Amino acid sequence: MYDVRPNLIIGFHGCDEAVCQQLLNNPNEIRISTKPYDWLGNGFYLWENNLERAYEWAAQKEKKGIIKKAAVIGAVVNLNHCCDLLNKKYITMLDEYYQTMTRDYLQSGTPLPQNSAPPGTLLQDKVLRKLDCAVIEYMHGSIYNMQQGDSTLKTFDSVRSAFIEGEPLYENAGFHHGTHIQICIRNPDCILGFFLPRYEIDIDGHLAQYHECARVVQS
């Protein structure tokens, strides 16, 4: 009864400026990420209500030469039937699929994928999450296959989770510099529209200009 998330959420997608313009002009042409190390499986990724982190991610990609010019596009989304990994129900569900996947891999003699840091780096975060991606995709595939014979099962429209990432904020801190909530949209119809983010204005300066214009008009 509480599985559907009907509330609207603002998300931000860090990307190249060309991708930003493409989504604004052709919002139905959404590129789905299918990398084997995607943190929440395959889909369209958003930083939940986190404009600064989305731009920081894009800027890092620009610095490495992966994209030409960092940009951020906003999206209004409805998560609908969401595998929310902040919810005990779905944490337990994913663990169960992991156990089943492990048995399948063992029977076939295939080694499990592993989460890892990029080669040649000293990162503590295992940002190449091949295991996590494999488990989530295994879950989606299993639900889809079972759905063919059981009309009560529903495929997930989205996946959501919090990630503790980066260095501690200060010594012995429980907070980390890169902590965020990430959303993976699997059903493009969850995306109601894209927009260019605007930044806060200097409200005091803005009001001062307004009052000055009003004073000139009155005089």
C-alpha positions as CSV (number, residue, x, y, z in Angstrom):
1,M,0.0,0.0,0.0
2,Y,2.9,2.4,0.7
3,D,5.1,1.3,-2.2
4,V,4.2,4.1,-4.6
5,R,5.9,7.4,-4.0
6,P,3.4,10.0,-5.4
7,N,5.3,13.1,-4.4
8,L,7.3,15.1,-6.8
9,I,11.1,15.3,-6.4
10,I,13.6,17.7,-7.9
11,G,16.8,16.0,-9.2
12,F,19.9,17.3,-10.9
13,H,21.8,15.6,-13.7
14,G,25.5,16.5,-14.1
15,C,26.5,16.3,-17.7
16,D,28.2,18.0,-20.7
17,E,26.6,21.2,-21.9
18,A,25.7,19.6,-25.2
19,V,23.7,16.9,-23.3
20,C,22.0,19.6,-21.3
21,Q,20.8,21.5,-24.4
22,Q,19.8,18.2,-26.1
23,L,17.5,17.3,-23.1
24,L,16.0,20.8,-23.1
25,N,15.2,20.7,-26.8
26,N,14.4,17.0,-27.1
27,P,13.2,15.8,-23.7
28,N,12.1,12.4,-25.0
29,E,15.6,11.5,-26.1
30,I,16.9,10.4,-22.7
31,R,20.2,8.5,-22.7
32,I,20.1,5.6,-20.3
33,S,23.4,4.6,-18.6
34,T,24.2,0.9,-19.0
35,K,27.7,0.8,-17.5
36,P,28.5,-2.4,-15.6
37,Y,29.6,-0.4,-12.5
38,D,26.5,1.9,-12.3
39,W,25.8,2.3,-8.5
40,L,22.0,1.6,-8.8
41,G,21.8,-0.4,-12.0
42,N,21.0,0.8,-15.5
43,G,19.0,4.0,-15.9
44,F,19.0,7.8,-15.9
45,Y,20.9,9.2,-12.9
46,L,20.0,12.2,-10.7
47,W,21.3,13.8,-7.6
48,E,18.3,14.3,-5.4
49,N,17.8,18.0,-4.6
50,N,21.6,18.5,-4.8
51,L,22.6,21.0,-7.5
52,E,26.1,21.7,-6.1
53,R,27.0,18.0,-6.0
54,A,25.8,17.4,-9.5
55,Y,27.9,20.3,-10.8
56,E,30.9,19.2,-8.8
57,W,30.6,15.7,-10.4
58,A,30.4,17.2,-13.9
59,A,33.3,19.6,-13.2
60,Q,35.5,16.6,-12.2
61,K,34.6,14.9,-15.6
62,E,35.5,18.1,-17.4
63,K,38.9,18.3,-15.6
64,K,39.6,14.7,-16.7
65,G,38.7,15.5,-20.3
66,I,35.7,13.1,-20.3
67,I,33.3,15.9,-21.2
68,K,34.0,19.2,-22.8
69,K,32.1,21.7,-20.6
70,A,30.4,20.9,-17.3
71,A,26.7,21.7,-16.9
72,V,23.7,20.7,-14.9
73,I,20.1,20.1,-15.9
74,G,17.2,19.9,-13.5
75,A,14.4,17.4,-13.6
76,V,11.0,17.1,-12.0
77,V,10.3,13.4,-11.3
78,N,7.8,11.1,-9.7
79,L,9.5,8.0,-8.5
80,N,6.2,5.9,-8.7
81,H,7.0,2.3,-7.8
82,C,10.4,2.8,-6.3
83,C,13.0,0.4,-4.9
84,D,13.9,2.7,-2.1
85,L,17.0,1.4,-0.4
86,L,16.4,3.7,2.5
87,N,13.4,1.5,3.3
88,K,13.9,-1.7,5.3
89,K,11.5,-3.7,3.0
90,Y,13.7,-3.1,-0.1
91,I,17.0,-3.5,1.7
92,T,15.8,-7.0,2.8
93,M,14.5,-7.7,-0.7
94,L,17.8,-6.8,-2.4
95,D,19.7,-9.0,0.1
96,E,17.4,-12.0,-0.8
97,Y,18.1,-11.5,-4.5
98,Y,21.9,-11.3,-3.7
99,Q,21.7,-14.7,-2.0
100,T,19.8,-16.2,-5.0
101,M,22.3,-14.7,-7.4
102,T,25.2,-16.0,-5.5
103,R,23.8,-19.5,-5.7
104,D,23.3,-19.1,-9.5
105,Y,26.8,-17.9,-10.0
106,L,28.2,-20.7,-7.9
107,Q,26.3,-23.4,-9.8
108,S,27.5,-22.0,-13.1
109,G,31.1,-21.6,-11.9
110,T,31.1,-17.9,-12.6
111,P,32.9,-15.6,-10.2
112,L,30.9,-12.8,-8.6
113,P,31.6,-9.3,-9.8
114,Q,33.3,-7.1,-7.2
115,N,33.1,-3.5,-6.1
116,S,36.5,-1.8,-6.4
117,A,38.3,1.4,-6.6
118,P,39.6,2.6,-10.0
119,P,43.0,1.0,-10.9
120,G,46.0,3.0,-9.8
121,T,44.1,5.1,-7.3
122,L,44.3,5.3,-3.5
123,L,40.6,5.9,-3.1
124,Q,38.9,4.4,-0.1
125,D,35.5,4.5,-1.8
126,K,34.8,1.5,-4.1
127,V,33.3,3.7,-6.8
128,L,33.3,0.9,-9.4
129,R,30.3,-0.9,-8.1
130,K,30.1,-3.9,-10.4
131,L,28.7,-6.2,-7.7
132,D,26.0,-3.8,-6.6
133,C,25.0,-3.1,-10.3
134,A,24.9,-6.9,-11.0
135,V,22.6,-7.6,-8.0
136,I,20.2,-4.8,-8.8
137,E,20.0,-5.8,-12.5
138,Y,19.5,-9.4,-11.4
139,M,16.6,-8.3,-9.2
140,H,15.0,-6.4,-12.1
141,G,15.5,-9.3,-14.5
142,S,14.0,-11.8,-12.0
143,I,11.0,-9.6,-11.3
144,Y,10.4,-9.2,-15.0
145,N,10.6,-12.9,-15.7
146,M,8.3,-13.8,-12.8
147,Q,5.9,-11.0,-13.9
148,Q,5.1,-13.0,-17.1
149,G,3.2,-15.5,-15.0
150,D,2.1,-13.3,-12.1
151,S,0.2,-10.2,-12.8
152,T,0.5,-9.0,-9.2
153,L,4.2,-8.3,-9.6
154,K,5.4,-4.9,-10.8
155,T,8.7,-3.9,-12.2
156,F,10.4,-1.0,-10.5
157,D,10.1,2.5,-12.1
158,S,13.1,3.8,-10.1
159,V,15.8,3.0,-7.6
160,R,16.9,5.4,-4.8
161,S,19.6,5.2,-2.2
162,A,21.9,7.3,0.1
163,F,25.6,7.0,-0.2
164,I,28.3,7.9,2.3
165,E,31.1,9.0,0.1
166,G,34.3,11.0,0.5
167,E,36.6,12.0,3.4
168,P,35.2,12.6,6.9
169,L,34.0,16.1,7.4
170,Y,36.3,16.5,10.4
171,E,38.3,14.1,12.7
172,N,36.1,11.3,14.0
173,A,33.1,12.7,12.1
174,G,30.1,10.6,11.2
175,F,29.5,13.0,8.2
176,H,31.4,12.8,4.9
177,H,32.1,15.4,2.2
178,G,30.4,13.5,-0.6
179,T,27.4,12.1,1.1
180,H,24.3,12.3,-1.1
181,I,21.1,10.7,-2.2
182,Q,21.1,9.3,-5.7
183,I,18.2,8.3,-7.9
184,C,18.2,6.0,-10.9
185,I,15.2,6.4,-13.2
186,R,14.3,3.2,-15.1
187,N,11.0,4.3,-16.5
188,P,11.4,7.6,-18.5
189,D,7.8,8.4,-17.9
190,C,8.8,9.2,-14.3
191,I,10.4,12.3,-15.7
192,L,7.8,15.0,-16.0
193,G,10.1,17.7,-17.4
194,F,13.6,19.2,-17.6
195,F,14.6,22.7,-16.6
196,L,17.7,24.9,-16.5
197,P,18.5,25.6,-12.8
198,R,18.5,29.1,-11.6
199,Y,20.7,30.4,-8.8
200,E,19.7,32.5,-5.8
201,I,19.9,36.2,-6.3
202,D,21.0,38.8,-3.8
203,I,17.6,39.6,-2.5
204,D,18.7,42.6,-0.5
205,G,20.3,44.1,-3.6
206,H,17.3,43.2,-5.7
207,L,14.8,44.8,-3.2
208,A,17.1,47.9,-3.0
209,Q,16.9,48.3,-6.8
210,Y,13.1,47.8,-6.7
211,H,12.6,50.5,-4.0
212,E,15.0,52.8,-5.9
213,C,12.9,52.4,-9.1
214,A,9.7,53.0,-7.1
215,R,11.2,56.2,-5.5
216,V,12.2,57.6,-8.9
217,V,8.7,56.9,-10.3
218,Q,7.0,58.5,-7.3
219,S,9.2,61.6,-7.6
